[in-house]
Amino acid sequence: MTRLLDGIDSPADLLALAPEELKQLALEIREELVTVVSTNGGHLASNLGVVEVTLALHRVFASPRDKIIWDVGHQAYTHKLLTGRKSYFSSLRQYGGLSGFTSREESEHDPFGAGHASTSISAALGMAVARDLSGDDYHVVAVIGDGAIAGGMAFEALNQVGHLGARLIVVLNDNGMSIAPTVGALAKLFAKVRFDQRYDWAKEQGKRLLSILPFGRQLWQVGKQVESGVKGLVMATTLWEELGFTYLGPVDGHNLRELEVALTQVKDYRSKPVLVHVVTTKGKGYLPAEGDAVYFHGIPAKSAGRKAAPSYSEIFAQTALRLLRDDPRVVVITPAMPEGNCLSIVQAEFPQRVFDVGICEQHAVTFAAGLAAQGYRPIVAIYSTFLQRAFDQIIHDVCLQDLPVTFAIDRSGIVGDDGKTHQGTFDFSYLSLVPNLVVSAPKDENELQHLFFTAVNLTHPMAIRYPRGTGLGVRLDAKPHSMDIGQGEVLRNGEDVVILAIGTTVTPALGAAQILASNGIEATVVNSRFAKPLDVKLITGLARHIKYVVTVEENTLCGGFGSNVTALLSRLKSKSGVENQIKNLGLPDEFIGQGEQAILHAKYALDAQGIAREVRNLFPQQAFQSLVTFDQADLVD
């Protein structure tokens, strides 16, 4: 049977569809979303919730001339299906395939790329001002969730929009969720609107009253004031009105007719910016996702299989729970990522000491600094890609004041299918340049717990970066202990080459040494453990008697761990004349695309075979056998 979806090659094809056909198309879109995302992994619940909103937007507005900007971009799968990308939608989040977010490189219908929240209104305002300066006349629409609109950047943009009185439309997708349930005072306001039936009654009575008033335009204006007053009794729409917006809503986000009427009404409203408040259900149309929108927000690929060991995130949470039990000074802060950071077990036992601050990374860091200034030991649990947003706060509010804040940096290095916007490939570089900050990465999950114990008992700020995914399955010591700051360890001795590895690259470096040994090259392998401060004594001691030094890191080479080692050995050469041949292995000066972690590790020579290949190129005079493989399990204690 031919699907209606198969006949949609551009948004213009939607205009010919009758209401019943649109309902059928919405069903087909949801089936396609569930099928592809269940196989490839990705953001399911958030996309199921905006099917009708997307259809209405593309029926009322003329993309790509009209600009539709999706906040975060992970809710734009239906948008991709409707804008000429359905034939290769099955490549979603795959190596070389469709991005899981909006991308200017991918389609003219994506006017702005977004992988982080709260950016859409700022971008939309920029486009609206550009339109007006150029004398053009297209529409600009920002689609933002109730979680993202609570972000500080969104408030800054709303303030500027209201100040300028710019002609643009903000569609607020209110489903009570970001990834986890939305938190904060604004979330409570939205909940009041969603669940207060008095508003619907008052709205209908207001409409009835207006329909029977016979006195023309003057009383029409009075009637509008009456309706506005009724709204004010039930909800604080004055928030938006005081910011300079005309408010319309709430609108049923799954009723196409209501959505189209509302969007058509505001389309040519030119005197003020407009906020259209639509209420949706995250996971709509797929009962498992409706029942557990947190789990189905982002699901793993089917091929991922059953994990063999706990994830680093789970080990972090277990360690944090132990630290909170042992030390009443320890608190945990996360910017809207309690589930991703596996903090539910900590929240359950210590609800007063775990703070979800919403999508507010800057606030999270300075909030932690305030706690630390009063004697507490806060842990900021955050993804590497999101910590970038708080760089100024790291410098000025934490490190300049040398406050003991611990940064638990999840998803560092290559994260895989989420692609360019989410790869955690810069944190060694942007953190290592900050004074007073200790920067570390464990070789395995056992070392992870020891580093966290070290950090919360340190009198300085400390960052611990760890990867996405399962640990190595090593045995965990019964009791965590402190580790000496800036001290690495030699894991294997060899006289031909030194491999200085850190974090996730330690195990493949050991594998590379095993491969190299079969070819007559003996490598010393070091678990460097700290990107800052470096183990100067260990590194320079090895460099004095071994000529070849190779650094390996899952971070950009620009300003990273290897760059710092090279600078150290350059100083050694200038002082003592010791000259080494240095090779830095890591990620190039580019944004790393999407793909399975194993594929990308191999592409950038960060697996055992790649490291061995790069090392043996330092010995061109020596004959080699073909590189043998190794079993990583043999390296796990």
C-alpha positions in Angstrom: 0.0 0.0 0.0 1.4 3.4 -1.0 1.9 5.8 1.9 1.0 9.4 1.8 4.4 10.1 3.2 6.0 8.7 0.0 4.4 11.5 -2.0 5.8 14.3 0.2 8.9 15.7 -1.4 8.7 19.3 -0.1 6.5 21.3 2.3 4.4 22.5 -0.6 3.0 19.0 -1.1 1.2 19.3 2.2 -1.1 22.0 0.9 -3.1 19.7 -1.2 -4.0 17.3 1.6 -7.4 17.1 3.1 -7.9 17.0 6.9 -8.3 13.2 7.0 -5.3 12.8 4.9 -3.2 14.9 7.3 -4.3 12.7 10.2 -3.2 9.7 8.2 0.1 11.3 7.3 0.7 12.0 11.0 0.2 8.3 11.7 2.7 7.4 9.0 5.3 9.8 10.2 5.1 8.4 13.7 5.5 4.9 12.3 8.5 6.0 10.4 10.0 7.7 13.5 9.6 4.6 15.7 11.0 2.3 13.0 14.1 4.3 12.2 14.9 5.5 15.7 14.4 2.1 17.2 17.1 0.8 14.8 19.5 3.7 14.7 19.0 5.2 18.2 18.2 8.9 18.6 15.6 11.2 20.1 12.2 9.6 19.9 9.8 11.0 22.4 10.6 14.7 21.6 10.0 14.1 17.9 6.7 12.2 18.4 5.4 15.1 20.4 5.8 17.7 17.6 4.4 15.9 14.5 1.3 18.0 14.2 3.2 21.2 15.2 5.6 20.5 12.3 2.8 19.8 9.8 1.0 23.0 10.8 4.2 25.1 10.6 5.0 23.9 7.1 1.4 24.3 5.9 1.2 27.9 7.1 4.7 29.1 6.4 6.7 28.8 3.2 10.1 27.2 4.0 12.8 27.8 3.0 11.9 31.5 2.3 10.3 31.7 5.7 12.8 30.7 8.4 11.8 28.0 10.9 14.4 27.7 13.6 14.2 24.6 15.8 15.7 25.0 19.3 18.2 22.2 20.0 17.3 20.6 16.7 16.8 17.1 18.2 13.0 17.7 17.7 13.3 18.2 13.9 13.0 14.7 12.6 9.5 15.3 11.2 10.9 18.5 9.7 13.5 16.5 7.9 11.0 14.0 6.5 8.9 16.8 5.1 11.8 18.8 3.5 13.2 16.3 0.9 15.2 14.0 3.2 12.8 11.1 3.7 14.5 8.9 1.0 17.7 8.7 3.2 16.1 9.1 6.6 17.2 5.6 7.4 20.7 6.9 7.5 19.8 9.1 10.5 22.8 9.4 12.9 24.8 6.9 11.0 28.4 7.5 9.8 28.1 9.7 6.6 24.3 9.9 7.1 21.7 12.4 8.2 22.5 14.5 11.3 20.4 14.0 14.4 20.1 17.8 14.6 19.4 20.6 12.2 22.3 21.4 9.9 22.9 24.2 7.4 25.1 21.9 5.4 22.3 19.4 5.0 19.4 21.4 3.7 18.3 24.9 2.8 15.3 24.2 5.0 17.6 24.3 8.0 18.4 28.0 8.4 20.3 27.5 11.6 22.1 24.5 13.1 21.6 23.7 16.7 22.7 21.0 19.1 22.5 23.0 22.3 19.4 24.5 23.9 18.1 28.1 24.2 19.6 29.5 21.1 16.6 29.7 18.7 15.2 33.1 19.8 18.6 34.8 19.6 19.2 33.4 16.1 15.6 34.2 15.0 16.1 37.8 16.2 19.3 38.1 14.2 17.4 36.8 11.1 14.5 39.2 11.7 16.7 42.2 12.1 18.7 41.1 8.9 15.4 40.9 7.1 14.3 44.4 8.1 17.7 45.9 7.4 17.6 44.4 3.9 14.0 45.5 3.2 12.9 41.9 2.8 9.6 40.5 4.0 9.9 36.8 5.0 8.6 35.3 8.3 10.8 34.1 11.1 9.6 31.5 13.6 11.5 30.1 16.6 10.3 26.8 18.0 11.5 26.3 21.6 10.6 23.9 24.4 9.5 24.9 27.9 12.8 23.4 29.2 14.9 25.5 26.8 13.0 28.8 27.3 14.1 28.7 31.0 17.7 29.0 29.9 19.4 32.3 30.5 20.3 32.9 26.9 16.6 32.5 25.9 15.7 35.2 28.5 18.4 37.5 27.2 16.9 37.1 23.7 13.3 37.6 24.9 14.4 40.8 26.6 16.0 42.1 23.4 13.1 41.1 21.2 10.7 43.0 23.4 13.0 46.0 23.5 13.2 46.2 19.7 9.6 45.2 19.1 10.9 42.9 16.3 8.5 41.1 14.1 9.0 37.5 14.8 7.0 34.5 16.1 8.0 32.3 19.1 6.3 28.9 19.2 6.6 27.6 22.8 6.3 23.8 22.8 5.1 23.1 26.3 5.2 19.5 27.3 6.4 19.8 30.8 9.7 18.1 29.9 13.3 18.9 28.8 15.0 15.5 29.0 13.8 15.0 32.6 10.7 16.8 33.9 11.2 20.6 33.6 12.1 22.4 36.8 11.9 25.9 38.0 9.4 28.7 38.7 8.6 29.1 35.0 7.8 25.3 34.7 5.3 25.7 37.6 3.7 28.6 35.7 3.3 26.4 32.6 1.9 23.6 34.6 -0.7 25.9 36.0 -1.8 26.7 32.5 -1.9 23.1 31.3 -3.9 21.8 34.2 -6.1 24.6 35.3 -9.5 23.8 33.6 -10.8 27.2 34.8 -8.9 28.8 32.0 -10.6 26.9 29.3 -14.0 27.6 30.9 -13.2 31.3 31.3 -11.9 31.5 27.7 -15.1 30.0 26.3 -17.2 32.3 28.4 -15.2 35.2 27.2 -15.7 34.2 23.6 -19.4 33.8 24.2 -19.6 37.2 25.8 -17.7 38.8 22.9 -19.9 37.2 20.3 -23.1 38.7 21.7 -21.8 42.3 22.3 -23.7 44.5 19.7 -21.9 47.8 20.0 -19.2 47.6 17.4 -15.5 48.3 17.5 -15.4 50.2 20.8 -17.0 47.4 22.8 -14.9 44.9 20.8 -11.8 46.5 22.4 -13.5 46.4 25.8 -14.3 42.8 25.2 -10.7 42.0 24.4 -9.8 43.6 27.7 -12.4 41.5 29.5 -10.9 38.3 28.0 -7.4 39.5 28.9 -8.6 40.2 32.4 -10.1 36.7 32.7 -6.8 35.2 31.5 -5.0 37.2 34.1 -7.1 35.7 36.9 -6.0 32.2 35.9 -2.5 32.6 34.6 0.4 35.1 34.4 0.3 35.9 30.7 1.4 39.4 31.8 4.9 37.9 31.9 5.0 37.8 28.1 3.0 40.9 27.7 5.4 42.9 30.0 8.3 41.5 27.9 6.6 43.1 24.8 5.0 40.0 23.3 1.4 39.4 22.2 0.5 36.1 23.8 -1.8 33.5 22.1 -2.7 30.3 23.8 -2.7 27.7 25.1 -3.3 25.8 21.9 -3.8 22.1 21.6 -0.5 21.0 20.0 -2.1 17.8 18.5 -5.1 19.5 16.9 -4.0 20.5 13.4 -7.0 22.7 12.8 -6.4 24.7 16.0 -2.7 25.0 15.3 -3.3 26.2 11.7 -5.9 28.8 12.9 -3.5 30.1 15.5 -0.4 30.3 13.3 -2.4 31.9 10.5 -3.8 34.4 12.9 -0.3 35.5 14.0 1.4 35.1 10.6 0.9 38.7 9.6 0.7 40.3 13.0 3.2 43.1 12.6 2.9 45.5 15.5 4.6 43.2 18.1 6.5 40.0 18.4 4.1 37.1 19.2 4.4 34.0 21.5 2.2 31.1 20.6 1.9 28.7 23.5 1.2 25.1 22.3 0.7 22.3 24.7 1.9 18.9 23.6 2.5 15.4 24.9 6.0 14.1 24.7 6.0 10.7 23.0 2.5 11.3 21.6 1.1 8.3 19.6 3.5 5.7 20.9 2.3 4.3 24.2 5.7 3.2 25.6 7.1 6.7 25.0 4.0 8.5 26.4 4.4 6.3 29.5 8.1 6.9 30.0 9.1 10.1 28.1 12.4 10.3 30.0 13.6 6.9 28.9 12.4 7.4 25.3 13.8 10.9 25.0 17.0 9.4 23.6 17.3 5.7 23.0 20.3 3.6 22.0 20.7 1.9 18.6 19.4 -1.6 18.4 22.8 -2.9 17.4 24.3 -1.6 20.7 23.4 -4.9 22.4 23.5 -5.6 26.0 26.3 -3.9 27.9 28.9 -6.1 29.5 29.8 -3.7 32.3 28.4 -0.7 34.2 28.8 2.6 32.3 31.2 5.3 33.5 28.1 7.4 34.3 26.7 4.7 36.6 30.1 4.3 38.4 30.2 8.1 38.8 26.7 8.1 40.4 27.5 5.2 42.7 30.7 7.0 43.8 28.8 10.3 44.3 26.2 8.5 46.4 29.1 7.2 48.6 30.7 10.6 48.9 27.4 12.2 50.0 26.9 9.5 52.6 30.4 10.1 54.0 30.7 13.9 53.8 27.8 16.2 54.5 29.6 19.0 52.6 29.2 17.2 49.3 26.4 18.3 47.0 25.6 17.6 43.3 24.5 20.1 40.7 23.3 19.2 37.2 21.9 21.4 34.4 18.9 19.3 33.3 20.8 16.1 33.1 19.9 13.9 36.1 19.0 10.9 34.0 22.0 11.2 31.6 24.3 11.4 34.6 22.5 8.5 36.3 21.8 10.6 39.4 18.4 9.1 40.2 19.9 6.9 42.9 21.5 9.9 44.5 18.4 12.1 44.2 16.3 9.3 45.9 18.5 9.2 49.0 19.5 12.9 49.1 16.8 15.0 47.5 17.9 18.1 49.4 21.5 17.8 48.2 21.0 17.1 44.5 20.1 20.2 42.5 18.7 20.1 38.9 19.0 23.8 37.8 17.5 23.3 34.4 19.2 24.1 31.1 21.4 26.8 32.8 25.0 25.8 32.6 26.4 29.2 33.5 24.2 29.4 36.5 25.1 25.8 37.5 28.8 26.7 37.7 28.4 29.9 39.6 25.8 28.4 41.9 28.5 25.7 42.7 31.0 28.5 43.3 28.7 30.1 45.9 28.3 26.8 47.7 32.1 26.2 47.7 32.7 29.7 49.0 30.6 28.7 52.1 32.5 25.5 52.8 30.6 23.0 50.7 32.2 20.6 48.2 29.9 20.8 45.1 30.2 18.4 42.2 28.9 19.8 38.9 27.8 16.8 36.8 27.7 17.9 33.1 28.5 16.7 29.6 31.7 18.0 28.0 29.9 19.7 25.2 27.7 21.6 27.6 30.5 22.7 30.0 31.8 24.8 27.1 28.9 27.1 27.7 30.1 28.0 31.1 33.8 28.7 30.2 33.7 32.3 31.6 32.2 31.1 34.9 34.8 28.4 35.2 37.5 31.0 34.9 36.1 33.9 36.9 33.8 32.4 39.5 35.6 29.1 40.3 39.3 29.1 39.3 40.2 32.7 39.8 38.9 32.4 43.4 40.5 28.9 43.7 37.2 27.4 45.0 37.0 23.6 45.5 34.4 22.7 42.8 34.6 19.3 41.2 33.6 19.0 37.5 32.3 15.6 36.6 32.6 15.8 32.8 30.6 13.0 31.2 30.6 12.2 27.4 34.2 13.4 26.9 36.0 12.5 23.8 34.2 10.9 20.9 30.5 10.3 21.7 29.5 8.8 18.4 26.1 9.1 16.8 25.1 12.6 18.1 27.9 14.0 16.0 29.5 17.4 15.7 27.5 19.3 18.3 28.0 16.7 21.0 31.5 15.4 20.6 33.5 16.2 23.8 36.7 16.8 22.0 37.8 20.2 23.4 37.8 19.9 27.2 41.5 19.1 27.7 42.3 22.2 25.6 40.0 24.7 27.2 40.5 23.5 30.7 44.2 23.1 30.7 44.8 26.8 30.1 43.0 27.9 33.3 45.1 28.5 36.4 44.4 26.6 39.6 42.4 23.9 37.9 43.5 20.3 38.0 42.5 18.3 34.9 42.4 14.6 34.9 41.1 11.5 33.1 40.9 7.9 34.5 42.2 4.9 32.6 39.2 2.8 33.9 36.2 2.9 36.2 38.2 1.9 39.3 40.5 4.9 38.8 37.4 7.1 38.3 36.1 6.5 41.8 39.6 7.3 43.3 39.8 10.5 41.3 36.4 11.7 42.6 37.4 10.9 46.2 40.6 12.9 45.5 38.7 15.9 44.0 36.2 16.4 46.8 39.0 16.3 49.4 41.1 18.8 47.5 41.2 22.5 48.3 41.4 23.5 44.6 39.0 23.0 41.7 39.4 19.8 39.8 37.9 18.4 36.5 37.5 14.7 35.8 36.6 13.8 32.3 35.3 10.3 31.4 33.7 8.8 28.3 30.3 7.8 27.1 29.5 4.1 27.4 30.5 1.1 29.4 33.5 0.7 31.5 36.2 -1.9 31.0 34.7 -4.2 33.5 37.6 -4.0 36.0 37.2 -4.9 39.6 36.4 -1.9 41.9 38.3 -1.4 45.1 36.1 -1.7 48.1 37.1 1.8 49.3 38.2 4.8 47.3 41.3 6.6 48.2 43.2 9.8 47.3 45.7 9.9 44.5 48.7 12.1 44.2 47.9 15.1 42.1 49.9 15.2 38.9 51.3 11.7 39.2 51.2 9.2 36.4 52.1 5.5 36.4 54.2 3.3 34.1 52.2 0.3 33.0 54.7 -1.4 30.7 58.4 -0.9 30.2 60.3 -0.8 26.9 63.4 0.8 25.6 62.4 1.9 22.1 59.5 4.3 22.5 57.5 6.0 25.2 53.7 6.1 24.7 52.1 8.7 27.0 48.4 7.9 27.0 45.6 9.4 29.0 42.0 8.4 29.8 40.3 6.3 27.3 43.5 5.9 25.2 45.4 4.0 27.9 43.9 0.6 27.1 44.4 0.8 23.3 48.0 2.1 24.0 48.7 -1.1 25.9 47.2 -3.1 23.0 49.4 -1.2 20.6 52.4 -2.1 22.7 51.5 -5.7 22.5 51.2 -5.5 18.7 54.5 -3.6 18.4 56.3 -6.2 20.6 55.4 -8.8 18.0 57.3 -6.7 15.5 60.4 -6.2 17.7 59.6 -2.8 19.1 59.4 -2.5 22.9 57.3 0.4 24.2 57.0 2.0 27.6 53.3 2.7 28.2 52.4 5.4 30.7 49.0 6.1 32.2 49.5 9.9 32.4 46.2 10.3 34.4 46.6 14.2 34.6 46.6 16.6 31.7 47.4 19.3 34.2 49.6 19.3 36.1 51.8 17.0 34.0 54.0 14.5 35.8 57.1 16.4 34.9 59.5 14.2 36.7 58.2 11.0 35.1 57.9 12.4 31.6 61.3 14.1 31.5 63.0 11.1 33.2 61.8 8.8 30.4 62.5 11.3 27.7 66.2 11.6 28.8 66.9 8.0 27.8 64.2 7.1 25.2 64.4 9.1 22.0 60.9 8.5 20.6 57.9 10.0 22.6 54.3 9.5 21.4 51.3 11.1 23.1 47.8 9.8 22.7 44.6 11.6 23.6 40.9 11.6 22.6 40.9 15.3 22.3 41.8 17.9 19.7 45.5 18.2 19.2 45.2 22.0 19.4 46.2 23.0 22.9 45.6 19.5 24.3 47.6 17.0 26.4 50.1 16.3 23.6 50.7 20.0 23.0 51.5 20.5 26.6 53.9 17.5 26.6 55.6 18.9 23.5 56.1 22.2 25.2 57.5 20.5 28.3 60.0 18.5 26.2 60.9 21.7 24.3 61.9 23.3 27.5 63.9 20.2 28.5 65.8 20.5 25.2 66.6 24.1 25.8 67.9 23.4 29.3 69.8 20.2 28.9 70.1 19.6 25.2 68.0 16.4 25.3 66.3 16.1 22.0 63.3 13.8 21.3 61.3 12.9 18.3 57.8 13.6 19.4 54.6 12.4 17.7 51.1 13.6 18.9 48.1 11.4 18.2 44.7 12.8 18.7 41.9 14.5 16.8 42.5 17.0 14.0 41.6 20.7 13.9 38.0 20.1 12.7 34.6 19.2 14.0 34.3 15.5 14.2 31.3 14.0 12.4 28.9 11.3 13.6 29.5 7.6 13.6 29.9 4.7 15.9 32.8 5.3 18.4 34.7 2.3 17.0 34.6 3.6 13.5 35.8 7.0 14.5 38.5 5.7 16.8 39.8 3.6 13.9 39.6 6.6 11.5 41.7 8.8 13.7 44.2 6.1 14.7 43.0 6.0 18.3 42.5 2.3 18.5 45.3 -0.2 19.2 45.9 -1.0 15.5 46.0 2.7 14.6 48.4 3.6 17.5 50.7 0.7 16.6 50.7 1.8 12.9 51.6 5.4 13.8 54.4 4.3 16.2 56.0 1.9 13.7 56.2 4.7 11.2 58.9 6.2 13.5 61.1 3.2 12.6 61.3 3.2 8.8 64.5 1.2 8.8 63.0 -1.8 10.5 61.1 -4.6 8.6 57.7 -5.5 10.0 55.4 -8.4 9.9 51.7 -7.6 9.4 50.1 -6.1 12.5 48.5 -8.8 14.7 45.3 -8.2 16.6 44.8 -8.5 20.3 42.1 -9.2 22.8 41.3 -6.2 25.0 40.0 -8.6 27.7 43.6 -9.8 28.2 44.5 -6.2 29.4 41.7 -5.9 32.0 42.5 -6.7 35.5 
